[in-house]
Amino acid sequence: MTILDQLWSQIDKGKNGQNIGKSTGMSKLDKIIGGIQPHRYYLIGAASSVGKTSYILYIIYNLLKQETEDAPVYFIYFSLEIGADILLAKLMALYCAEEFGIYLTINDILSFETPLNDNAYNYLLQAKEWVNGILKYLIILDISVSANSVYSHTLKVAEKIGTFKQVGTTKVYVPNNPKQLMIGVLDHFALVRCEEGRTLKQEIDLMSSYMVTLKRKLPLSWFALMQQNRESSSMERRKADLSEPGLNDLKDSGSPSQDSDIVLQLFFPFREKLSTYRGFKVLGDDGIGQVLRSTIISKNRYGIANQVICSGFWGSVGWFKELPDPKTITDFSVFKNEYGNIPCKIANEDETSEEDTTEVKKPLTFSF
């Protein structure tokens, strides 16, 4: 089969609807990057505590909701900063917010301040049932890893859902299900373990190179998280109206931004003390405040780049939602509260009912 034949085969698959990417849960982003596709390397950058992990968990949550036996998505999540139990609790918080319209923080779920009430506990039992159902697709490794161990762990998972077959002089991977997708997550580059005398930059470079190799060999995509340099928010840059991060602001190594197919960078205007940002009023009682985030598509090998999408981020439960055109907004402060902004499958006309008067906390403020 010639290269042209291979291309035409992909065109025919697309015509039959087989190339439609899986949704991130953010329609504007899907339109620009084509949804989540196999054999892609997505790099997500942000400054500390802007919401990198919440961003990727929100995407994973939406991918898990699309899970089917016919076209499964398997995850191997290398969590170098947060324990597996906390990641599962965050997924439960997303589930409770969407399904039931209650907003349980990690503090609420684990009773760090006050004991969990029976009403919230019953909702969490339903969330637990959902999480238990998706654990066969989600492997979380909250261990120290190097480039070599990420490579070997990824191959071990791949061999559980497919086989390598010798074709001539080459080993070819054959998935158990031709429609399946595997997604590797590295959270995040700066916390990898250096081996064999390598510096952090050398370890990151090797790991990024391995990611490219693996995504070519397997029906695999990567989500890799990376911190930005502190200089990206310096006073000099703000004075020059260059507050938004660029590719050069990614920390520790330039290899991931070069190797990746798509680079998404999160920006937090409130932290930069911007009174307005891309038409949104940020500061003041009538501003959107800490809720506003933007996703900057800094690189896109498969489409347009240098695009900016503004979203709301409700940090108590880790929910992201693309915002409307700021020209259509008369009161930016309405976005400060989760209630009414996070879509819920159950209509909440009343906070309580006659049968159940136990109050579920709906926090108005939250920390990052």
Residue pairs with C-beta under 8 A, 6 or more apart in sequence:
1 9
10 19
13 19
19 37
20 35
21 30
21 33
21 34
21 35
21 36
21 37
22 35
22 36
22 63
22 66
22 73
22 181
23 30
23 35
23 36
23 62
23 63
23 66
24 30
24 33
24 35
24 36
24 59
24 62
24 63
25 58
25 59
25 61
25 62
25 320
26 295
26 309
26 311
26 320
26 321
26 322
27 322
28 309
28 322
29 264
29 295
29 297
29 309
29 322
32 297
32 300
32 303
32 304
32 307
32 309
33 262
33 297
33 300
33 302
33 303
34 302
34 303
36 42
36 59
36 63
36 181
36 183
36 221
37 221
37 302
38 181
38 219
38 220
38 221
39 215
39 216
39 219
39 220
39 221
40 215
40 221
40 222
40 261
40 262
41 211
41 212
41 215
41 221
41 222
41 224
41 259
41 260
41 261
41 262
42 221
42 222
42 223
42 224
42 260
42 261
42 262
42 263
42 264
43 224
43 225
43 226
43 250
43 256
43 257
43 260
43 262
43 263
43 264
43 299
44 52
44 55
44 56
44 223
44 224
44 225
44 226
44 263
44 264
44 265
44 266
45 52
45 225
45 226
45 227
45 228
45 245
45 249
45 250
45 257
45 263
45 264
45 265
45 266
45 298
46 52
46 55
46 225
46 227
46 228
46 265
46 266
46 267
46 268
47 227
47 228
47 230
47 232
47 233
47 245
47 268
47 271
48 227
49 368
50 266
50 267
50 268
50 271
50 293
50 368
51 266
51 268
51 293
51 313
51 315
51 318
51 320
51 368
52 187
52 188
52 225
52 227
52 266
53 81
53 82
53 187
53 225
54 90
54 313
54 315
54 318
54 320
55 266
55 320
56 185
56 187
56 223
56 225
57 87
57 90
57 91
57 94
57 318
58 94
58 318
58 319
58 320
59 223
60 75
60 77
60 91
60 138
60 183
60 185
61 91
61 94
61 95
63 73
63 75
63 183
64 73
64 91
64 134
64 137
64 138
66 73
67 73
67 134
67 137
70 177
70 179
71 177
71 179
71 180
71 181
72 137
72 177
72 179
72 180
72 181
73 137
73 180
73 181
73 182
73 183
74 137
74 138
74 139
74 157
74 161
74 180
74 181
74 182
74 183
75 137
75 138
75 139
75 182
75 183
75 184
75 185
76 139
76 141
76 153
76 154
76 157
76 182
76 183
76 184
76 185
77 87
77 138
77 139
77 140
77 141
77 184
77 185
77 187
78 141
78 143
78 145
78 150
78 153
78 184
78 185
78 186
78 187
79 87
79 140
79 141
79 142
79 185
79 187
80 142
80 144
80 145
80 186
80 187
80 188
80 191
80 192
81 187
81 188
81 191
82 142
82 187
83 142
84 140
84 141
84 142
86 106
87 140
87 142
88 131
88 140
89 106
89 109
89 110
90 106
90 318
91 127
91 131
92 104
92 109
92 124
92 127
92 128
92 131
93 103
93 104
93 105
93 106
93 109
93 316
93 317
93 318
94 317
94 318
94 319
95 127
95 130
95 131
96 102
96 103
96 104
96 123
96 124
96 127
96 317
97 103
97 104
97 317
97 319
97 338
97 342
97 344
98 319
98 342
98 343
98 344
98 345
99 126
99 127
99 344
99 345
99 346
100 123
100 126
100 344
100 345
100 346
101 339
101 342
101 344
101 346
101 348
102 120
102 123
102 360
102 362
103 314
103 316
103 317
103 338
103 339
103 342
103 360
103 361
103 362
103 363
104 120
104 123
104 124
104 317
104 360
104 361
105 316
105 317
105 363
105 366
106 112
107 113
108 116
108 120
108 361
109 116
109 124
116 124
117 358
117 359
117 360
118 358
119 356
119 358
119 359
119 360
120 358
120 360
120 361
123 360
139 157
141 153
144 193
145 153
145 192
145 193
146 192
146 193
146 194
146 195
146 203
146 207
147 192
147 195
147 203
147 206
147 207
147 209
147 210
148 195
149 193
150 184
150 186
150 192
150 207
150 210
150 211
151 210
151 214
154 184
154 214
154 218
154 220
155 214
157 182
158 173
158 182
158 218
158 220
161 175
161 176
161 177
161 180
161 182
162 173
162 174
162 175
162 176
162 180
162 218
163 173
163 174
163 176
164 171
164 172
164 173
164 174
165 171
165 172
165 173
165 174
166 172
173 217
173 218
173 219
175 219
180 219
181 219
181 220
181 221
182 218
182 219
182 220
182 221
183 220
183 221
183 222
183 223
184 211
184 214
184 220
184 221
184 222
184 223
185 222
185 223
185 224
185 225
186 192
186 207
186 211
186 222
186 223
186 224
186 225
187 225
188 224
188 225
188 226
188 227
189 204
189 207
189 224
189 225
189 226
189 227
189 252
189 253
189 256
190 200
190 226
190 227
190 251
190 252
192 200
192 203
192 204
192 207
193 203
194 200
194 202
194 203
195 203
198 206
200 252
200 253
201 252
201 253
204 252
204 253
204 255
204 256
205 253
205 255
208 224
208 253
208 255
208 256
208 259
208 260
209 255
209 259
211 222
211 224
211 259
212 259
214 220
214 222
215 221
215 222
222 260
224 256
224 260
226 250
226 251
226 252
226 256
227 250
227 251
227 252
228 245
228 249
228 250
228 251
228 265
229 249
229 250
229 251
231 237
231 249
232 245
232 246
232 249
233 243
233 271
233 272
237 243
238 272
243 267
243 269
243 272
243 274
244 265
244 267
244 294
244 296
244 308
245 265
245 267
245 296
245 298
246 265
246 298
247 254
247 257
247 263
247 298
247 299
248 254
249 265
250 256
250 257
250 263
257 263
257 298
257 299
260 299
261 299
261 300
261 301
261 302
262 297
262 299
262 300
262 301
262 302
263 297
263 298
263 299
263 300
264 295
264 296
264 297
264 298
265 295
265 296
265 298
266 293
266 294
266 295
266 296
267 293
267 294
267 295
267 296
268 290
268 292
268 293
269 277
269 280
269 282
269 292
269 294
270 282
270 283
270 289
270 290
270 292
273 283
274 282
274 283
275 281
275 282
275 283
275 284
275 287
276 282
277 292
277 294
277 310
278 294
278 308
278 310
278 326
279 325
279 326
279 327
280 287
280 288
280 292
280 310
280 323
280 326
280 329
280 332
281 287
281 288
281 326
281 332
282 288
282 289
282 292
283 289
285 333
286 331
286 332
286 333
287 332
287 333
288 312
288 332
288 333
288 335
288 336
289 333
289 336
290 315
290 336
290 368
291 312
291 313
291 314
291 335
291 336
292 310
292 311
292 312
292 313
292 323
292 335
293 310
293 311
293 312
293 313
293 320
294 308
294 309
294 310
294 311
295 308
295 309
295 311
296 306
296 307
296 308
297 304
297 305
297 306
297 307
297 308
297 309
298 305
298 306
299 305
309 322
310 322
310 323
310 326
311 320
311 321
311 322
311 323
312 319
312 320
312 321
312 322
312 323
312 335
312 341
313 319
313 320
314 321
314 338
314 341
314 342
314 366
315 366
315 367
315 368
316 338
316 363
316 366
317 338
317 342
319 338
319 342
321 341
321 342
321 343
323 329
323 335
326 332
334 340
334 341
335 341
336 364
337 362
337 364
338 362
338 363
339 362
351 359
351 360
351 362
352 358
352 359
